[in-house]
Amino acid sequence: MIKNSLSSISDVAIFPIISMLIFVSFFVMLGVMVFKADKKYIKHMEEMPLNED
């Protein structure tokens, strides 16, 4: 059933390529955000559960 419906779509091979590009770009952007993050802010958020304020 699924095989027949997918084979009827023209240019169906582009969908896995697009999904892989979205997946890779998301994790690349996430990695850039992590490495560019302010270290003071990360340290502050890390210590918040331990503070008794």
PyMOL CGO cylinders between C-alpha atoms (Angstrom):
from pymol import cmd
from pymol.cgo import CYLINDER

trace = [
    CYLINDER, 0.00, 0.00, 0.00, 2.59, 2.55, 1.08, 0.3, 1, 1, 1, 1, 1, 1,
    CYLINDER, 2.59, 2.55, 1.08, 5.07, 1.42, -1.54, 0.3, 1, 1, 1, 1, 1, 1,
    CYLINDER, 5.07, 1.42, -1.54, 2.51, 1.90, -4.29, 0.3, 1, 1, 1, 1, 1, 1,
    CYLINDER, 2.51, 1.90, -4.29, 1.46, 5.33, -3.09, 0.3, 1, 1, 1, 1, 1, 1,
    CYLINDER, 1.46, 5.33, -3.09, 5.05, 6.53, -2.75, 0.3, 1, 1, 1, 1, 1, 1,
    CYLINDER, 5.05, 6.53, -2.75, 6.00, 5.26, -6.19, 0.3, 1, 1, 1, 1, 1, 1,
    CYLINDER, 6.00, 5.26, -6.19, 3.14, 7.24, -7.72, 0.3, 1, 1, 1, 1, 1, 1,
    CYLINDER, 3.14, 7.24, -7.72, 4.60, 10.55, -6.46, 0.3, 1, 1, 1, 1, 1, 1,
    CYLINDER, 4.60, 10.55, -6.46, 6.90, 12.20, -8.95, 0.3, 1, 1, 1, 1, 1, 1,
    CYLINDER, 6.90, 12.20, -8.95, 10.35, 13.19, -7.65, 0.3, 1, 1, 1, 1, 1, 1,
    CYLINDER, 10.35, 13.19, -7.65, 9.80, 11.38, -4.34, 0.3, 1, 1, 1, 1, 1, 1,
    CYLINDER, 9.80, 11.38, -4.34, 13.58, 10.97, -3.89, 0.3, 1, 1, 1, 1, 1, 1,
    CYLINDER, 13.58, 10.97, -3.89, 13.91, 14.65, -2.97, 0.3, 1, 1, 1, 1, 1, 1,
    CYLINDER, 13.91, 14.65, -2.97, 12.02, 14.24, 0.34, 0.3, 1, 1, 1, 1, 1, 1,
    CYLINDER, 12.02, 14.24, 0.34, 14.72, 12.25, 2.18, 0.3, 1, 1, 1, 1, 1, 1,
    CYLINDER, 14.72, 12.25, 2.18, 17.33, 14.75, 1.01, 0.3, 1, 1, 1, 1, 1, 1,
    CYLINDER, 17.33, 14.75, 1.01, 15.28, 17.69, 2.25, 0.3, 1, 1, 1, 1, 1, 1,
    CYLINDER, 15.28, 17.69, 2.25, 14.60, 16.03, 5.60, 0.3, 1, 1, 1, 1, 1, 1,
    CYLINDER, 14.60, 16.03, 5.60, 18.32, 15.23, 6.05, 0.3, 1, 1, 1, 1, 1, 1,
    CYLINDER, 18.32, 15.23, 6.05, 19.24, 18.84, 5.27, 0.3, 1, 1, 1, 1, 1, 1,
    CYLINDER, 19.24, 18.84, 5.27, 16.72, 20.12, 7.82, 0.3, 1, 1, 1, 1, 1, 1,
    CYLINDER, 16.72, 20.12, 7.82, 18.01, 17.65, 10.43, 0.3, 1, 1, 1, 1, 1, 1,
    CYLINDER, 18.01, 17.65, 10.43, 21.67, 18.55, 9.88, 0.3, 1, 1, 1, 1, 1, 1,
    CYLINDER, 21.67, 18.55, 9.88, 21.06, 22.30, 9.72, 0.3, 1, 1, 1, 1, 1, 1,
    CYLINDER, 21.06, 22.30, 9.72, 19.10, 22.19, 12.99, 0.3, 1, 1, 1, 1, 1, 1,
    CYLINDER, 19.10, 22.19, 12.99, 21.93, 20.50, 14.86, 0.3, 1, 1, 1, 1, 1, 1,
    CYLINDER, 21.93, 20.50, 14.86, 24.58, 22.72, 13.28, 0.3, 1, 1, 1, 1, 1, 1,
    CYLINDER, 24.58, 22.72, 13.28, 22.64, 25.82, 14.38, 0.3, 1, 1, 1, 1, 1, 1,
    CYLINDER, 22.64, 25.82, 14.38, 22.17, 24.31, 17.84, 0.3, 1, 1, 1, 1, 1, 1,
    CYLINDER, 22.17, 24.31, 17.84, 25.92, 23.64, 18.10, 0.3, 1, 1, 1, 1, 1, 1,
    CYLINDER, 25.92, 23.64, 18.10, 26.72, 27.21, 17.05, 0.3, 1, 1, 1, 1, 1, 1,
    CYLINDER, 26.72, 27.21, 17.05, 24.32, 28.59, 19.63, 0.3, 1, 1, 1, 1, 1, 1,
    CYLINDER, 24.32, 28.59, 19.63, 25.87, 26.46, 22.38, 0.3, 1, 1, 1, 1, 1, 1,
    CYLINDER, 25.87, 26.46, 22.38, 29.42, 27.50, 21.57, 0.3, 1, 1, 1, 1, 1, 1,
    CYLINDER, 29.42, 27.50, 21.57, 28.51, 31.18, 21.23, 0.3, 1, 1, 1, 1, 1, 1,
    CYLINDER, 28.51, 31.18, 21.23, 26.45, 31.30, 24.43, 0.3, 1, 1, 1, 1, 1, 1,
    CYLINDER, 26.45, 31.30, 24.43, 27.49, 33.66, 27.21, 0.3, 1, 1, 1, 1, 1, 1,
    CYLINDER, 27.49, 33.66, 27.21, 29.48, 31.66, 29.75, 0.3, 1, 1, 1, 1, 1, 1,
    CYLINDER, 29.48, 31.66, 29.75, 28.36, 33.85, 32.67, 0.3, 1, 1, 1, 1, 1, 1,
    CYLINDER, 28.36, 33.85, 32.67, 24.70, 33.19, 31.84, 0.3, 1, 1, 1, 1, 1, 1,
    CYLINDER, 24.70, 33.19, 31.84, 25.31, 29.44, 31.62, 0.3, 1, 1, 1, 1, 1, 1,
    CYLINDER, 25.31, 29.44, 31.62, 27.14, 29.47, 34.96, 0.3, 1, 1, 1, 1, 1, 1,
    CYLINDER, 27.14, 29.47, 34.96, 24.30, 31.48, 36.54, 0.3, 1, 1, 1, 1, 1, 1,
    CYLINDER, 24.30, 31.48, 36.54, 21.64, 29.07, 35.26, 0.3, 1, 1, 1, 1, 1, 1,
    CYLINDER, 21.64, 29.07, 35.26, 23.76, 26.10, 36.37, 0.3, 1, 1, 1, 1, 1, 1,
    CYLINDER, 23.76, 26.10, 36.37, 23.94, 27.36, 39.95, 0.3, 1, 1, 1, 1, 1, 1,
    CYLINDER, 23.94, 27.36, 39.95, 20.29, 28.46, 40.28, 0.3, 1, 1, 1, 1, 1, 1,
    CYLINDER, 20.29, 28.46, 40.28, 18.92, 25.21, 41.76, 0.3, 1, 1, 1, 1, 1, 1,
    CYLINDER, 18.92, 25.21, 41.76, 21.62, 25.28, 44.46, 0.3, 1, 1, 1, 1, 1, 1,
    CYLINDER, 21.62, 25.28, 44.46, 20.90, 28.85, 45.62, 0.3, 1, 1, 1, 1, 1, 1,
    CYLINDER, 20.90, 28.85, 45.62, 18.53, 29.29, 48.55, 0.3, 1, 1, 1, 1, 1, 1,
    CYLINDER, 18.53, 29.29, 48.55, 17.33, 32.79, 47.64, 0.3, 1, 1, 1, 1, 1, 1,
]
cmd.load_cgo(trace, "trace")
